[in-house]
Amino acid sequence: MDILTMMGWAATGTGFTFMMTALGAASVFFFRHKISEHSHRLALGFAAGIMIAASVWSLLIPAMDAAEEAGGVAWVPAAGGFILGVLFLLLLDELLPHLHPGSKNPEGPKSHLSRASLLFFAVTLHNIPEGMSVGLLFVVAGQTGDPAMLSAAFALALGMGIQNVPEGASVALPLRQEGYSARKAFTFGALSGLVEPVFGIGVVLVASWITPFMPWLLAFSAGAMMYVVVEELIPEAHLGEHSNIGTLSVMAGFLLMMVLDCALG
């Protein structure tokens, strides 16, 4: 598969995830008030389950397979890349001011930025590894010519797109509550997903240089995504207390992504 074809597939996959973010942000045209607590838990838990399954089936397992095919030790790049991904997100969380959806107090360095900007930065930051993950799988599919890997890449894009719907709403609805117009709140919510096609296509453009490090990069994306899940999604899905809704939604999201990856990949 040539680079133009890979770019086309990556643009299609990450374009879909971006459009799903925009779809979630469009909720401001129908709902002005905050979604219910149960719906909030359900959406966050579902997104967490999808990202956990995607990290394992779509990223870590292909990383170990690629390392073995290259004659290396499977767990070394998988573990090393995973740790680097976690450290990368941890570093960004410390260096960049941001505000998580549903939180009152900003994190990171003190800043005079508006709450809208801080909220936008938080979700945009966490969308970067998602875009990279989809792009990396399309690179692997193009380099190996394996139809199953191409299907797995589309399965990952589908799973990421599904979990991006509540993510887009989590940016747009709070901004609407703070007095922003529906159009402006929608724009902020939709644009938070724009980094996914940017990084997804960017990965394809540098495919020839990153090929030797592919197992590390796949695991890096998995570590970054798991950091988001553990640091943000699961705690907010439970909101400080045991929640059957939050727990079961995590299980449902995991099951859906696992089935998608196995059935399509």
Accessible surface in RSA format (square Angstrom, percent):
REM  Atomic radii and reference values for relative SASA: ProtOr
REM  Chains: A
REM  Algorithm: Lee & Richards
REM  Probe-radius: 1.40
REM  Slices: 20
REM RES _ NUM      All-atoms   Total-Side   Main-Chain    Non-polar    All polar
REM                ABS   REL    ABS   REL    ABS   REL    ABS   REL    ABS   REL
RES MET A   1    91.62  47.4  26.62  17.6  65.01 154.8  40.08  34.1  51.54  68.3
RES ASP A   2    89.48  62.7  74.59  74.2  14.89  35.2  47.07 110.8  42.41  42.3
RES ILE A   3    75.79  43.1  71.65  53.4   4.14  10.0  71.65  51.6   4.14  11.2
RES LEU A   4   135.96  75.7 127.09  90.9   8.87  22.3 127.38  89.5   8.57  23.1
RES THR A   5    55.58  39.5  46.53  47.2   9.05  21.6  34.33  46.1  21.24  32.1
RES MET A   6    12.74   6.6  12.68   8.4   0.07   0.2  12.74  10.8   0.00   0.0
RES MET A   7    52.18  27.0  51.17  33.9   1.01   2.4  46.25  39.3   5.93   7.9
RES GLY A   8    36.67  45.2   0.00   N/A  36.67  45.2  34.21  93.9   2.46   5.5
RES TRP A   9    89.44  35.9  88.48  42.8   0.96   2.3  85.91  45.8   3.53   5.7
RES ALA A  10     0.00   0.0   0.00   0.0   0.00   0.0   0.00   0.0   0.00   0.0
RES ALA A  11    41.18  37.9  33.83  52.2   7.35  16.7  34.50  48.6   6.69  17.7
RES THR A  12    79.20  56.3  67.60  68.5  11.60  27.7  53.52  71.9  25.68  38.8
RES GLY A  13     1.86   2.3   0.00   N/A   1.86   2.3   1.86   5.1   0.00   0.0
RES THR A  14     0.00   0.0   0.00   0.0   0.00   0.0   0.00   0.0   0.00   0.0
RES GLY A  15    21.72  26.8   0.00   N/A  21.72  26.8  21.69  59.5   0.03   0.1
RES PHE A  16    72.41  36.2  66.16  41.0   6.25  16.3  70.72  42.9   1.69   4.8
RES THR A  17     0.01   0.0   0.01   0.0   0.00   0.0   0.01   0.0   0.00   0.0
RES PHE A  18    42.94  21.5  42.94  26.6   0.00   0.0  42.94  26.0   0.00   0.0
RES MET A  19   118.05  61.1 114.76  76.0   3.29   7.8  96.09  81.7  21.96  29.1
RES MET A  20    36.73  19.0  36.73  24.3   0.00   0.0  22.79  19.4  13.94  18.5
RES THR A  21     0.00   0.0   0.00   0.0   0.00   0.0   0.00   0.0   0.00   0.0
RES ALA A  22    12.77  11.7  11.96  18.5   0.81   1.8  12.33  17.4   0.44   1.2
RES LEU A  23   105.88  59.0  95.14  68.1  10.74  27.0  99.38  69.8   6.50  17.5
RES GLY A  24     2.63   3.2   0.00   N/A   2.63   3.2   2.63   7.2   0.00   0.0
RES ALA A  25     0.00   0.0   0.00   0.0   0.00   0.0   0.00   0.0   0.00   0.0
RES ALA A  26    21.68  19.9  21.57  33.3   0.11   0.3  21.68  30.5   0.00   0.0
RES SER A  27    20.31  17.2  16.32  21.8   4.00   9.2  19.97  42.5   0.34   0.5
RES VAL A  28     5.83   3.8   0.00   0.0   5.83  14.0   0.00   0.0   5.83  15.8
RES PHE A  29   106.58  53.3  73.50  45.5  33.09  86.1  77.77  47.2  28.81  82.5
RES PHE A  30   159.43  79.8 124.74  77.3  34.69  90.3 132.19  80.1  27.23  77.9
RES PHE A  31   124.07  62.1 119.64  74.1   4.44  11.5 123.74  75.0   0.34   1.0
RES ARG A  32   127.15  53.4 119.45  60.9   7.70  18.3  36.91  50.4  90.24  54.7
RES HIS A  33   142.70  78.0 139.42  96.9   3.27   8.4  94.24  97.1  48.46  56.4
RES LYS A  34   123.65  60.3 105.27  64.6  18.38  43.8  57.01  51.3  66.64  71.0
RES ILE A  35    60.95  34.7  49.34  36.8  11.61  28.0  56.46  40.7   4.49  12.2
RES SER A  36    65.95  55.7  48.94  65.3  17.01  39.2  53.92 114.8  12.03  16.9
RES GLU A  37    96.34  55.3  84.29  63.8  12.05  28.7  30.36  58.7  65.99  53.9
RES HIS A  38   108.44  59.3 106.71  74.2   1.73   4.4  61.61  63.5  46.82  54.5
RES SER A  39    51.79  43.8  47.13  62.9   4.65  10.7  17.92  38.2  33.86  47.4
RES HIS A  40    24.39  13.3  24.39  17.0   0.00   0.0  12.63  13.0  11.76  13.7
RES ARG A  41    14.56   6.1  14.56   7.4   0.00   0.0   0.00   0.0  14.56   8.8
RES LEU A  42    97.78  54.5  97.78  70.0   0.00   0.0  97.78  68.7   0.00   0.0
RES ALA A  43    23.30  21.4  16.54  25.5   6.76  15.4  23.18  32.6   0.12   0.3
RES LEU A  44    15.91   8.9  15.82  11.3   0.09   0.2  15.91  11.2   0.00   0.0
RES GLY A  45     0.00   0.0   0.00   N/A   0.00   0.0   0.00   0.0   0.00   0.0
RES PHE A  46    50.94  25.5  50.94  31.6   0.00   0.0  50.94  30.9   0.00   0.0
RES ALA A  47     4.27   3.9   4.27   6.6   0.00   0.0   4.27   6.0   0.00   0.0
RES ALA A  48     0.00   0.0   0.00   0.0   0.00   0.0   0.00   0.0   0.00   0.0
RES GLY A  49     0.00   0.0   0.00   N/A   0.00   0.0   0.00   0.0   0.00   0.0
RES ILE A  50     0.16   0.1   0.16   0.1   0.00   0.0   0.16   0.1   0.00   0.0
RES MET A  51     0.18   0.1   0.18   0.1   0.00   0.0   0.00   0.0   0.18   0.2
RES ILE A  52    35.06  20.0  35.06  26.1   0.00   0.0  35.06  25.2   0.00   0.0
RES ALA A  53     0.00   0.0   0.00   0.0   0.00   0.0   0.00   0.0   0.00   0.0
RES ALA A  54     0.02   0.0   0.00   0.0   0.02   0.0   0.02   0.0   0.00   0.0
RES SER A  55     0.26   0.2   0.26   0.4   0.00   0.0   0.26   0.6   0.00   0.0
RES VAL A  56    52.47  34.5  52.47  47.5   0.00   0.0  52.47  45.6   0.00   0.0
RES TRP A  57    72.12  28.9  65.81  31.9   6.31  14.8  52.19  27.8  19.93  32.3
RES SER A  58     0.84   0.7   0.00   0.0   0.84   1.9   0.84   1.8   0.00   0.0
RES LEU A  59     0.00   0.0   0.00   0.0   0.00   0.0   0.00   0.0   0.00   0.0
RES LEU A  60    32.74  18.2  32.74  23.4   0.00   0.0  32.74  23.0   0.00   0.0
RES ILE A  61    66.65  37.9  66.63  49.6   0.02   0.0  66.64  48.0   0.00   0.0
RES PRO A  62    13.82  10.1   9.81   8.9   4.01  14.6  11.17   9.2   2.66  16.5
RES ALA A  63     0.00   0.0   0.00   0.0   0.00   0.0   0.00   0.0   0.00   0.0
RES MET A  64    65.04  33.7  64.99  43.0   0.04   0.1  41.12  35.0  23.92  31.7
RES ASP A  65    69.52  48.7  67.99  67.7   1.52   3.6  19.40  45.7  50.12  50.0
RES ALA A  66    26.46  24.3  19.50  30.1   6.95  15.8  21.91  30.8   4.55  12.1
RES ALA A  67     5.06   4.7   2.68   4.1   2.39   5.4   5.02   7.1   0.04   0.1
RES GLU A  68   108.01  62.0  91.20  69.0  16.81  40.0  26.40  51.1  81.61  66.6
RES GLU A  69   146.67  84.2 105.85  80.1  40.82  97.2  51.63  99.9  95.04  77.6
RES ALA A  70    88.96  81.8  46.34  71.5  42.61  96.9  58.99  83.1  29.97  79.4
RES GLY A  71    71.57  88.3   0.00   N/A  71.57  88.3  35.90  98.5  35.67  79.9
RES GLY A  72    42.87  52.9   0.00   N/A  42.87  52.9  30.11  82.6  12.76  28.6
RES VAL A  73    86.91  57.2  77.95  70.6   8.96  21.6  82.22  71.4   4.69  12.7
RES ALA A  74    18.52  17.0  14.96  23.1   3.56   8.1  14.96  21.1   3.56   9.4
RES TRP A  75   167.19  67.1 166.84  80.8   0.35   0.8 149.43  79.7  17.76  28.8
RES VAL A  76    60.06  39.5  57.70  52.2   2.36   5.7  58.32  50.7   1.74   4.7
RES PRO A  77    10.97   8.0  10.97  10.0   0.00   0.0  10.97   9.1   0.00   0.0
RES ALA A  78     9.02   8.3   8.19  12.6   0.82   1.9   8.50  12.0   0.52   1.4
RES ALA A  79    42.86  39.4  34.25  52.8   8.61  19.6  42.24  59.5   0.62   1.6
RES GLY A  80    17.65  21.8   0.00   N/A  17.65  21.8  16.51  45.3   1.14   2.6
RES GLY A  81     0.32   0.4   0.00   N/A   0.32   0.4   0.32   0.9   0.00   0.0
RES PHE A  82    58.25  29.1  58.25  36.1   0.00   0.0  58.25  35.3   0.00   0.0
RES ILE A  83    99.79  56.8  98.70  73.5   1.09   2.6  99.79  71.9   0.00   0.0
RES LEU A  84    90.93  50.6  88.64  63.4   2.29   5.8  88.64  62.3   2.29   6.2
RES GLY A  85     0.00   0.0   0.00   N/A   0.00   0.0   0.00   0.0   0.00   0.0
RES VAL A  86    41.42  27.3  41.42  37.5   0.00   0.0  41.42  36.0   0.00   0.0
RES LEU A  87    91.37  50.9  88.07  63.0   3.30   8.3  88.32  62.0   3.05   8.2
RES PHE A  88    72.29  36.2  67.46  41.8   4.84  12.6  71.97  43.6   0.33   0.9
RES LEU A  89     0.53   0.3   0.53   0.4   0.00   0.0   0.53   0.4   0.00   0.0
RES LEU A  90    76.01  42.3  76.01  54.4   0.00   0.0  76.01  53.4   0.00   0.0
RES LEU A  91    95.73  53.3  93.01  66.5   2.73   6.9  95.57  67.1   0.16   0.4
RES LEU A  92    29.31  16.3  29.31  21.0   0.00   0.0  29.31  20.6   0.00   0.0
RES ASP A  93     8.72   6.1   5.96   5.9   2.76   6.5   5.86  13.8   2.86   2.9
RES GLU A  94   112.29  64.5 102.13  77.3  10.15  24.2  30.26  58.5  82.03  67.0
RES LEU A  95   103.53  57.7  91.58  65.5  11.96  30.1  91.65  64.4  11.88  32.0
RES LEU A  96    78.55  43.7  78.55  56.2   0.00   0.0  78.55  55.2   0.00   0.0
RES PRO A  97    24.91  18.2  24.84  22.6   0.07   0.2  24.84  20.5   0.07   0.4
RES HIS A  98     0.66   0.4   0.66   0.5   0.00   0.0   0.66   0.7   0.00   0.0
RES LEU A  99     4.00   2.2   4.00   2.9   0.00   0.0   4.00   2.8   0.00   0.0
RES HIS A 100     8.34   4.6   7.77   5.4   0.56   1.4   7.65   7.9   0.69   0.8
RES PRO A 101     7.58   5.5   6.26   5.7   1.32   4.8   6.76   5.6   0.82   5.1
RES GLY A 102    62.58  77.2   0.00   N/A  62.58  77.2  23.80  65.3  38.78  86.9
RES SER A 103    38.91  32.9  27.64  36.9  11.27  26.0  16.36  34.8  22.55  31.6
RES LYS A 104   177.39  86.5 164.59 101.0  12.80  30.5 106.95  96.3  70.45  75.0
RES ASN A 105   117.07  80.7 111.39 107.6   5.68  13.7  26.31  63.3  90.76  87.7
RES PRO A 106    74.47  54.3  54.30  49.5  20.18  73.3  54.44  44.9  20.03 124.5
RES GLU A 107    69.64  40.0  64.11  48.5   5.52  13.2  30.66  59.3  38.98  31.8
RES GLY A 108    38.61  47.6   0.00   N/A  38.61  47.6   7.96  21.8  30.65  68.6
RES PRO A 109    62.47  45.5  46.22  42.1  16.25  59.1  58.13  48.0   4.34  27.0
RES LYS A 110   211.37 103.1 177.11 108.7  34.25  81.6 126.86 114.2  84.51  90.0
RES SER A 111    46.61  39.4  10.62  14.2  36.00  82.9  12.76  27.2  33.86  47.4
RES HIS A 112   197.68 108.0 161.42 112.2  36.27  92.8 116.26 119.8  81.42  94.7
RES LEU A 113    80.29  44.7  65.29  46.7  15.00  37.7  68.51  48.1  11.78  31.7
RES SER A 114    56.38  47.6  41.28  55.1  15.10  34.8  44.91  95.6  11.48  16.1
RES ARG A 115   102.33  43.0  96.84  49.4   5.49  13.1  53.47  73.1  48.85  29.6
RES ALA A 116     1.37   1.3   0.83   1.3   0.54   1.2   0.83   1.2   0.54   1.4
RES SER A 117    26.58  22.5  25.79  34.4   0.79   1.8   4.22   9.0  22.36  31.3
RES LEU A 118     6.81   3.8   6.81   4.9   0.00   0.0   6.81   4.8   0.00   0.0
RES LEU A 119     6.76   3.8   6.76   4.8   0.00   0.0   6.76   4.7   0.00   0.0
RES PHE A 120    40.26  20.1  40.26  24.9   0.00   0.0  40.26  24.4   0.00   0.0
RES PHE A 121    84.27  42.2  81.55  50.5   2.72   7.1  82.14  49.8   2.13   6.1
RES ALA A 122     0.59   0.5   0.48   0.7   0.11   0.3   0.59   0.8   0.00   0.0
RES VAL A 123     5.05   3.3   3.19   2.9   1.86   4.5   5.05   4.4   0.00   0.0
RES THR A 124    18.36  13.1  18.36  18.6   0.00   0.0  18.36  24.7   0.00   0.0
RES LEU A 125     8.91   5.0   5.73   4.1   3.18   8.0   8.10   5.7   0.81   2.2
RES HIS A 126     4.12   2.3   4.12   2.9   0.00   0.0   1.49   1.5   2.63   3.1
RES ASN A 127     0.00   0.0   0.00   0.0   0.00   0.0   0.00   0.0   0.00   0.0
RES ILE A 128    27.39  15.6  27.39  20.4   0.00   0.0  27.39  19.7   0.00   0.0
RES PRO A 129     2.44   1.8   2.15   2.0   0.29   1.0   2.44   2.0   0.00   0.0
RES GLU A 130     0.05   0.0   0.04   0.0   0.01   0.0   0.00   0.0   0.05   0.0
RES GLY A 131     0.03   0.0   0.00   N/A   0.03   0.0   0.03   0.1   0.00   0.0
RES MET A 132    27.66  14.3  27.66  18.3   0.00   0.0  17.87  15.2   9.80  13.0
RES SER A 133     0.00   0.0   0.00   0.0   0.00   0.0   0.00   0.0   0.00   0.0
RES VAL A 134     0.17   0.1   0.17   0.2   0.00   0.0   0.17   0.1   0.00   0.0
RES GLY A 135     0.00   0.0   0.00   N/A   0.00   0.0   0.00   0.0   0.00   0.0
RES LEU A 136     0.67   0.4   0.67   0.5   0.00   0.0   0.67   0.5   0.00   0.0
RES LEU A 137     0.21   0.1   0.21   0.1   0.00   0.0   0.21   0.1   0.00   0.0
RES PHE A 138     1.08   0.5   0.85   0.5   0.23   0.6   0.85   0.5   0.23   0.7
RES VAL A 139     0.00   0.0   0.00   0.0   0.00   0.0   0.00   0.0   0.00   0.0
RES VAL A 140    13.12   8.6  12.67  11.5   0.45   1.1  13.12  11.4   0.00   0.0
RES ALA A 141     1.14   1.0   0.07   0.1   1.07   2.4   0.07   0.1   1.07   2.8
RES GLY A 142     4.74   5.8   0.00   N/A   4.74   5.8   0.09   0.2   4.65  10.4
RES GLN A 143    82.15  45.9  42.35  30.9  39.80  94.8  34.38  73.2  47.77  36.2
RES THR A 144    80.45  57.2  44.02  44.6  36.42  86.8  51.19  68.8  29.26  44.2
RES GLY A 145    52.90  65.2   0.00   N/A  52.90  65.2  28.81  79.1  24.09  53.9
RES ASP A 146    60.11  42.1  54.71  54.5   5.40  12.8  16.60  39.1  43.51  43.4
RES PRO A 147   103.33  75.3  97.19  88.6   6.14  22.3 102.00  84.2   1.33   8.3
RES ALA A 148    43.17  39.7  36.22  55.9   6.95  15.8  41.60  58.6   1.57   4.2
RES MET A 149    36.06  18.7  34.27  22.7   1.79   4.3  35.56  30.2   0.50   0.7
RES LEU A 150    39.02  21.7  39.02  27.9   0.00   0.0  39.02  27.4   0.00   0.0
RES SER A 151    39.37  33.3  34.75  46.4   4.62  10.6   7.69  16.4  31.68  44.4
RES ALA A 152    10.40   9.6  10.40  16.1   0.00   0.0  10.40  14.6   0.00   0.0
RES ALA A 153     0.00   0.0   0.00   0.0   0.00   0.0   0.00   0.0   0.00   0.0
RES PHE A 154    60.22  30.1  56.59  35.1   3.63   9.4  56.59  34.3   3.63  10.4
RES ALA A 155     0.00   0.0   0.00   0.0   0.00   0.0   0.00   0.0   0.00   0.0
RES LEU A 156     0.00   0.0   0.00   0.0   0.00   0.0   0.00   0.0   0.00   0.0
RES ALA A 157     2.73   2.5   2.73   4.2   0.00   0.0   2.73   3.8   0.00   0.0
RES LEU A 158    62.23  34.7  61.22  43.8   1.01   2.5  61.53  43.2   0.71   1.9
RES GLY A 159     0.02   0.0   0.00   N/A   0.02   0.0   0.02   0.1   0.00   0.0
RES MET A 160     0.03   0.0   0.03   0.0   0.00   0.0   0.03   0.0   0.00   0.0
RES GLY A 161     0.00   0.0   0.00   N/A   0.00   0.0   0.00   0.0   0.00   0.0
RES ILE A 162    46.62  26.5  43.74  32.6   2.88   6.9  44.08  31.7   2.54   6.9
RES GLN A 163     0.94   0.5   0.58   0.4   0.35   0.8   0.00   0.0   0.93   0.7
RES ASN A 164     0.00   0.0   0.00   0.0   0.00   0.0   0.00   0.0   0.00   0.0
RES VAL A 165    44.90  29.5  44.90  40.6   0.00   0.0  44.90  39.0   0.00   0.0
RES PRO A 166    30.81  22.5  21.68  19.8   9.14  33.2  26.94  22.2   3.88  24.1
RES GLU A 167    23.39  13.4  17.96  13.6   5.43  12.9  14.56  28.2   8.82   7.2
RES GLY A 168     0.00   0.0   0.00   N/A   0.00   0.0   0.00   0.0   0.00   0.0
RES ALA A 169    12.64  11.6  12.48  19.3   0.17   0.4  12.63  17.8   0.01   0.0
RES SER A 170    19.37  16.4   9.39  12.5   9.97  23.0  17.27  36.8   2.10   2.9
RES VAL A 171     0.00   0.0   0.00   0.0   0.00   0.0   0.00   0.0   0.00   0.0
RES ALA A 172     0.00   0.0   0.00   0.0   0.00   0.0   0.00   0.0   0.00   0.0
RES LEU A 173     6.20   3.5   6.20   4.4   0.00   0.0   6.20   4.4   0.00   0.0
RES PRO A 174    35.79  26.1  34.10  31.1   1.69   6.2  34.89  28.8   0.90   5.6
RES LEU A 175     1.84   1.0   1.84   1.3   0.00   0.0   1.84   1.3   0.00   0.0
RES ARG A 176    46.53  19.5  46.53  23.7   0.00   0.0   0.00   0.0  46.53  28.2
RES GLN A 177    90.02  50.3  58.43  42.7  31.59  75.2  19.56  41.6  70.46  53.4
RES GLU A 178    81.94  47.0  44.66  33.8  37.28  88.8  36.22  70.1  45.72  37.3
RES GLY A 179    55.74  68.7   0.00   N/A  55.74  68.7  25.35  69.6  30.39  68.1
RES TYR A 180    48.67  22.7  43.03  24.5   5.64  14.7  29.29  22.0  19.39  23.9
RES SER A 181    61.74  52.2  51.40  68.6  10.34  23.8  48.34 102.9  13.40  18.8
RES ALA A 182    20.61  18.9  17.74  27.4   2.87   6.5  17.74  25.0   2.87   7.6
RES ARG A 183   189.83  79.7 188.08  95.9   1.76   4.2  62.95  86.0 126.88  76.9
RES LYS A 184   104.37  50.9 100.56  61.7   3.82   9.1  54.05  48.7  50.32  53.6
RES ALA A 185     0.00   0.0   0.00   0.0   0.00   0.0   0.00   0.0   0.00   0.0
RES PHE A 186    56.22  28.1  56.22  34.8   0.00   0.0  56.22  34.1   0.00   0.0
RES THR A 187    58.32  41.5  56.71  57.5   1.61   3.8  43.39  58.3  14.93  22.6
RES PHE A 188    48.66  24.3  48.27  29.9   0.38   1.0  48.66  29.5   0.00   0.0
RES GLY A 189     0.00   0.0   0.00   N/A   0.00   0.0   0.00   0.0   0.00   0.0
RES ALA A 190     8.09   7.4   8.09  12.5   0.00   0.0   8.09  11.4   0.00   0.0
RES LEU A 191    76.17  42.4  73.43  52.5   2.73   6.9  73.43  51.6   2.73   7.4
RES SER A 192     0.00   0.0   0.00   0.0   0.00   0.0   0.00   0.0   0.00   0.0
RES GLY A 193     0.00   0.0   0.00   N/A   0.00   0.0   0.00   0.0   0.00   0.0
RES LEU A 194    76.58  42.6  76.58  54.8   0.00   0.0  76.58  53.8   0.00   0.0
RES VAL A 195    26.98  17.8  26.72  24.2   0.26   0.6  26.98  23.4   0.00   0.0
RES GLU A 196     0.19   0.1   0.19   0.1   0.00   0.0   0.00   0.0   0.19   0.2
RES PRO A 197    18.81  13.7  18.67  17.0   0.14   0.5  18.81  15.5   0.00   0.0
RES VAL A 198    90.14  59.3  78.61  71.2  11.53  27.8  85.07  73.9   5.07  13.8
RES PHE A 199    75.73  37.9  72.79  45.1   2.95   7.7  75.32  45.7   0.41   1.2
RES GLY A 200     0.00   0.0   0.00   N/A   0.00   0.0   0.00   0.0   0.00   0.0
RES ILE A 201    43.94  25.0  43.94  32.7   0.00   0.0  43.94  31.6   0.00   0.0
RES GLY A 202    25.74  31.7   0.00   N/A  25.74  31.7  23.51  64.5   2.23   5.0
RES VAL A 203    14.32   9.4  12.78  11.6   1.54   3.7  13.54  11.8   0.79   2.1
RES VAL A 204     0.00   0.0   0.00   0.0   0.00   0.0   0.00   0.0   0.00   0.0
RES LEU A 205    92.45  51.5  79.40  56.8  13.05  32.8  79.40  55.8  13.05  35.1
RES VAL A 206    58.01  38.2  58.01  52.5   0.00   0.0  58.01  50.4   0.00   0.0
RES ALA A 207     4.71   4.3   4.71   7.3   0.00   0.0   4.71   6.6   0.00   0.0
RES SER A 208    91.06  76.9  60.73  81.1  30.32  69.9  54.97 117.1  36.08  50.5
RES TRP A 209   179.17  71.9 166.52  80.6  12.64  29.7 141.18  75.3  37.98  61.6
RES ILE A 210    27.64  15.7  27.62  20.6   0.02   0.0  27.64  19.9   0.00   0.0
RES THR A 211    56.07  39.9  50.57  51.3   5.50  13.1  48.15  64.7   7.92  12.0
RES PRO A 212    97.99  71.4  65.22  59.5  32.77 119.1  76.97  63.5  21.02 130.6
RES PHE A 213   119.39  59.7 119.39  73.9   0.00   0.0 119.39  72.4   0.00   0.0
RES MET A 214     8.69   4.5   8.69   5.8   0.00   0.0   8.69   7.4   0.00   0.0
RES PRO A 215    14.70  10.7  14.70  13.4   0.00   0.0  14.70  12.1   0.00   0.0
RES TRP A 216    95.80  38.4  95.33  46.1   0.47   1.1  73.90  39.4  21.89  35.5
RES LEU A 217    41.94  23.4  41.94  30.0   0.00   0.0  41.94  29.5   0.00   0.0
RES LEU A 218     0.28   0.2   0.28   0.2   0.00   0.0   0.28   0.2   0.00   0.0
RES ALA A 219     0.00   0.0   0.00   0.0   0.00   0.0   0.00   0.0   0.00   0.0
RES PHE A 220    35.58  17.8  35.58  22.0   0.00   0.0  35.58  21.6   0.00   0.0
RES SER A 221     0.11   0.1   0.00   0.0   0.11   0.3   0.11   0.2   0.00   0.0
RES ALA A 222     0.00   0.0   0.00   0.0   0.00   0.0   0.00   0.0   0.00   0.0
RES GLY A 223     0.00   0.0   0.00   N/A   0.00   0.0   0.00   0.0   0.00   0.0
RES ALA A 224     0.19   0.2   0.19   0.3   0.00   0.0   0.19   0.3   0.00   0.0
RES MET A 225     0.00   0.0   0.00   0.0   0.00   0.0   0.00   0.0   0.00   0.0
RES MET A 226    42.21  21.9  41.75  27.6   0.46   1.1  41.62  35.4   0.59   0.8
RES TYR A 227    27.88  13.0  22.93  13.0   4.96  12.9  22.39  16.8   5.49   6.8
RES VAL A 228     1.92   1.3   1.92   1.7   0.00   0.0   1.92   1.7   0.00   0.0
RES VAL A 229     0.16   0.1   0.16   0.1   0.00   0.0   0.16   0.1   0.00   0.0
RES VAL A 230    94.33  62.1  87.74  79.4   6.59  15.9  88.32  76.7   6.01  16.3
RES GLU A 231    58.26  33.4  36.56  27.7  21.70  51.7  28.92  55.9  29.34  24.0
RES GLU A 232    12.81   7.4  10.51   8.0   2.31   5.5   2.82   5.4  10.00   8.2
RES LEU A 233     8.03   4.5   8.03   5.7   0.00   0.0   8.03   5.6   0.00   0.0
RES ILE A 234    54.48  31.0  54.48  40.6   0.00   0.0  54.48  39.2   0.00   0.0
RES PRO A 235    64.55  47.0  51.49  46.9  13.06  47.5  60.77  50.2   3.79  23.5
RES GLU A 236    27.70  15.9  26.03  19.7   1.67   4.0  22.67  43.8   5.03   4.1
RES ALA A 237     0.00   0.0   0.00   0.0   0.00   0.0   0.00   0.0   0.00   0.0
RES HIS A 238    38.65  21.1  38.65  26.9   0.00   0.0  30.72  31.7   7.93   9.2
RES LEU A 239    75.95  42.3  49.25  35.2  26.70  67.1  57.66  40.5  18.29  49.2
RES GLY A 240    84.03 103.6   0.00   N/A  84.03 103.6  45.32 124.4  38.71  86.7
RES GLU A 241   100.66  57.8  87.56  66.2  13.10  31.2  34.65  67.0  66.01  53.9
RES HIS A 242   186.56 102.0 164.70 114.5  21.86  55.9 113.58 117.1  72.98  84.9
RES SER A 243     7.93   6.7   0.65   0.9   7.28  16.8   4.91  10.5   3.02   4.2
RES ASN A 244   122.98  84.8 115.51 111.6   7.47  18.0  20.64  49.7 102.34  98.9
RES ILE A 245    58.59  33.3  54.10  40.3   4.49  10.8  57.58  41.5   1.01   2.7
RES GLY A 246     0.00   0.0   0.00   N/A   0.00   0.0   0.00   0.0   0.00   0.0
RES THR A 247    58.06  41.3  56.91  57.7   1.15   2.7  45.42  61.0  12.64  19.1
RES LEU A 248   119.91  66.8 115.97  83.0   3.94   9.9 116.22  81.6   3.69   9.9
RES SER A 249     2.71   2.3   0.05   0.1   2.66   6.1   2.33   5.0   0.38   0.5
RES VAL A 250     9.57   6.3   9.57   8.7   0.00   0.0   9.57   8.3   0.00   0.0
RES MET A 251   106.94  55.4 102.56  67.9   4.38  10.4  67.45  57.3  39.49  52.3
RES ALA A 252    46.83  43.1  37.77  58.3   9.06  20.6  43.47  61.2   3.37   8.9
RES GLY A 253     0.00   0.0   0.00   N/A   0.00   0.0   0.00   0.0   0.00   0.0
RES PHE A 254    56.97  28.5  56.97  35.3   0.00   0.0  56.97  34.5   0.00   0.0
RES LEU A 255   100.79  56.1 100.75  72.1   0.04   0.1 100.79  70.8   0.00   0.0
RES LEU A 256    59.37  33.1  55.28  39.5   4.10  10.3  59.03  41.5   0.35   0.9
RES MET A 257     0.42   0.2   0.28   0.2   0.15   0.3   0.38   0.3   0.04   0.1
RES MET A 258    52.33  27.1  52.29  34.6   0.04   0.1  36.29  30.9  16.04  21.3
RES VAL A 259    76.23  50.2  72.96  66.1   3.26   7.9  76.08  66.1   0.14   0.4
RES LEU A 260    26.66  14.8  26.49  18.9   0.18   0.5  26.66  18.7   0.00   0.0
RES ASP A 261    12.84   9.0  12.01  12.0   0.83   2.0   0.05   0.1  12.79  12.8
RES CYS A 262    79.43  60.1  50.81  56.7  28.62  67.3  33.80  85.6  45.62  49.2
RES ALA A 263    79.74  73.3  38.18  58.9  41.56  94.5  49.68  70.0  30.06  79.6
RES LEU A 264    82.45  45.9  71.19  50.9  11.27  28.3  73.65  51.7   8.80  23.7
RES GLY A 265    39.01  48.1   0.00   N/A  39.01  48.1  20.03  55.0  18.98  42.5
END  Absolute sums over single chains surface
CHAIN  1 A    11770.5       9901.6       1868.9       8636.4       3134.1
END  Absolute sums over all chains
TOTAL         11770.5       9901.6       1868.9       8636.4       3134.1
